[in-house]
Amino acid sequence: MARPDLHERLHDQRKLREAQGRIRTRRTVTRRDGVRLEVDGQWLTGFCSNDYLGLAQQFEVVAALQDAAAREGAGAGASHLVCGHHALHETLEREMADWLGYPRALLFGSGFAANLAVQQALLSEDNDVCVQDRLNHASLLDASRLAGCRLRRYPHLDSEGAMRQLKHAPDGAAMLVTDGVFSMDGDIAPLRSLSLVARMQQALFYVDDAHGVGVVGEHGRGCVADAGLGVNEVPLQLATLGKALGSQGAVVLGEAALIQHLAETARPYIYTTALAPAQAAAALAAVKLARRDHWRRQKLTELVALFRDGARRVGLELMPSDTPIQPLLCGDESTVMALSATLEASGFLVSAIRPPTVPEGKARLRVTLSALHTAGQVDALVEAIARARDLVLYQQSLRTASA
Ligand SMILES: *Cc1c(COP(=O)(O)O)cnc(C)c1O
């Protein structure tokens, strides 16, 4: 038996990605000032960061990080169960639990690791099942693979579909999992009806609110609280610290017994170095600001309305979303790449999102707004997108005519 040559396989896969126009490149940011980014020597106005509240460079947040690093150093030095668990981690967990109204919180180095941990620790048996929205974040789908449970997906936002999947699932333990705010769409899961489905089907309901916490609801407590739900209906939820909270890491919030179980058995929790205590100090400062500064959310709401009104005026069709994630569906991958490149040439950094991050035929520009944007910047973006669209359509018509 001849084994496949791995290098040859990689080469073929690369060729295929090239043919599909799916090569991914990284942009190197050399300097950053709020929503302004210096990329390859050019200053651009960024509409692609998840720093929705503008806390990543906020003075108190950075000062907290610097102070804690001066005292405690740059890293935790060990995992939580060895000797890396610091009082700053503990304080941050308490603050998050208090804010979101949950009994306990457990801190992870990233949301990706936290999602792996939840399913791996809870869905350990062969006929356990995880029922998920089709558009859930990649880490939630990968988590089912790591856990070794059955994965069943239902159509986006479809609670009846979730019900059907649970009804016909094997009779092991079940978990129902959804994003709160969907990261590439900006819409919000029907949490109340999903929570009823979970209750009727005796499934544990887990909500990943990476993009909702800090942003959604009057006090920024996220989609779960905004839907009038809490730990009784949603026994576990995820809040990440790297998006609206401008720092790094994530917490899983839940009933004390579930959280204790995660801390004792989740491999992505146990076998990894704890988040730097200084990062925990930064996140703690960010949470306090997110709780206090209602103006950041009010400003975001105004900017979202301004962007949507402007887009309507110039005939751009946005996807339905009330959150700072405002995608413009283009469908075709070459169109979205051309739009993004044209925008960059006019001084705006907006990310083009393509398969496999989104389904085939659903490529989009993902515009994200921040409380630090000005109304003038948002107006200028709308104008720039309209001009880029006209240019790209014109170029495409020339190509069609000459073909
Ligand atoms: C970003 C994101 C994650 C991963 O969080 P990180 O802290 O960036 O690893 C998980 N779930 C969703 C829905 C996300 O958008």
The ligand as a MOL file (V3000), in Angstrom:
LIG
                    3D

  0  0  0     0  0            999 V3000
M  V30 BEGIN CTAB
M  V30 COUNTS 15 15 0 0 0
M  V30 BEGIN ATOM
M  V30 1 C -14.8320 34.9250 18.1330 0
M  V30 2 C -15.7870 33.8560 18.5140 0
M  V30 3 C -15.3890 32.7930 19.3090 0
M  V30 4 C -13.9400 32.5800 19.6930 0
M  V30 5 O -13.5470 33.4700 20.6650 0
M  V30 6 P -11.9770 33.8130 20.8000 0
M  V30 7 O -11.8780 34.3750 22.1540 0
M  V30 8 O -11.6990 34.7860 19.7200 0
M  V30 9 O -11.2530 32.5260 20.6410 0
M  V30 10 C -16.3350 31.8770 19.7150 0
M  V30 11 N -17.6200 31.9980 19.3400 0
M  V30 12 C -18.0440 33.0010 18.5440 0
M  V30 13 C -19.4720 33.0720 18.1600 0
M  V30 14 C -17.1320 33.9510 18.1050 0
M  V30 15 O -17.5410 34.9220 17.3040 0
M  V30 END ATOM
M  V30 BEGIN BOND
M  V30 1 1 1 2
M  V30 2 1 2 3
M  V30 3 2 2 14
M  V30 4 1 3 4
M  V30 5 2 3 10
M  V30 6 1 4 5
M  V30 7 1 5 6
M  V30 8 2 6 7
M  V30 9 1 6 8
M  V30 10 1 6 9
M  V30 11 1 10 11
M  V30 12 2 11 12
M  V30 13 1 12 13
M  V30 14 1 12 14
M  V30 15 1 14 15
M  V30 END BOND
M  V30 END CTAB
M  END
